[in-house]
Amino acid sequence: MRIKAMLAALAVLAGLGAAGGVQAQAPIVIKFSHVVAPDAPKGLAAERFRVLAEQLTHGRVKVEVYPNSQLYKDKEELEALQLGAVQMLAPSLAKFAPLGLKEFEAFDLPYIFPTKSALYAVTEGPIGKRLLQKLESKGITGLAYWDNGFKVMSANRPLHRPDDFHGLRMRIQGSKVLDAQMRALGAVPQVLAFSEVYPALQAHVVDGTENPPSNMLTQRMNEVQKYVTVSNHGYLGYAVIVNKKFWDGLPRDIRDELEQAMREATAYEKTIAQRDNDAALEAIRKTGKTKVYTLTPQEQADWRRALLPVQKQMEARIGKDLIDAINQTTSRTTAPMTAKAW
Ligand code: LMR
């Protein structure tokens, strides 16, 4: 009991300033940088995390959210995190290869996830956990996966058949899988930072792009694209990551409170992602300026025939074992999640 009393006294003294008055300690600041709009699913989830983190830590942590590439753009943000210039990011899973983690591009493979529940079986199971563990060797701790949605295609010509892509300059994220995807359609892939997509479409530097509808609407891409095709040919999601040295250096109780805030923000984000994408697609349709077209079953089959070979083509880059493990998991999405060989 005496030790407890002594520790309590020391804690009080630690809180006293040199002048002997009680000095409130400056909060620990988490800079959370991301590239989407505040009202996109990831933007809303970042704000929810901010509120929860400050509440659960009773103000001992302050989260500063910097949306829309205000602080760092695509290429800069991972390096800034590793340098400790920013503490938290939530990059698209298509953007981890520069860390030497090409496996993350498995999430970009066309048609690798038949449904959202199939995706969750991967991200919330042993495969997702194993991928996040790979970040540790890069000085990064992976906290969670955040959802967005299946992608649609857009351009200034109708995109019904694979042949319609011939010669189109299509903006992609910096993923070799997406490069191969666009080339399989006969398009010319062009990597651009997310913040550069709208101006590049507006100036006709590129002809079209792909993204979930929520990103298209919140970046106003639909205002400079006459046609959107609901193809759901691939998925876009995120990993929420922190600087490992910063995270490991946090007091245990604060880390526990932040992990709780992250769990609640992740659950919130999962409930809004599909709703917001459905609403965004309807909003684009309602503008009357962009024609929204849904592929027929025959057209879907033609796209699959053109794009499924990308999975085989990327085995050497991503790893056949990982691709096989994902396909086995998604094909049994109702089965209990079992530890995979991969
Ligand atoms: C993109 O660059 O298209 C996306 O990764 C942006 C995002 O973070 O959703």
Boltz pocket constraint, residues with backbone or C-beta under 6 A from the ligand:
constraints:
  - pocket:
      binder: B
      contacts: [[A, 35], [A, 36], [A, 42], [A, 90], [A, 91], [A, 92], [A, 148], [A, 173], [A, 192], [A, 193], [A, 194], [A, 210], [A, 211], [A, 215]]
      max_distance: 6.0
